[in-house]
């Protein structure tokens, strides 16, 4: 079974025409979990992107996760699926993908997290800790919510919401340890150096905390 405890820098990225260059760059920079999060393309296009990304991640020994659909995850050879509160249940994903697959679940408030604790996930996510355009219409949860989730969870809790090289160390000092990054990498003019900067700040803060 996959254990993501030692994996701390999780990229969510949509379809990109340059994915064959972008993805290896951020993986070399220190990203150690990848999710294809694509809400706008049809399943055929998601399959194409998913297969390309799964192969690249496999070469780097990094888990690759599909968003929303365990069916697509199985088709493209992903290591698992990430679902939200309105998607197929964790139990159904686990039944479809098996006991060794990664199954992640988004949570945005204490009641959702409470329910998540009883579900057969591999990891949970908490946030966004601040409002972000990748989650339109959703207000920020604040850091305390993510910290409470982290303290209560026996599995990694990946924090979402505008994580970057400038704030990741302060988030570690607050007690957090696993992070989802989107725009700080997807909008970066130099994806390798952006990933390496976040990874360096994250690792240095983790080392200082231990």
Order of alpha helices (4+ residues) and beta strands (2+ residues): beta-alpha-beta-alpha-beta-alpha-beta-alpha-beta-alpha-beta-alpha-beta-alpha-beta-alpha-alpha
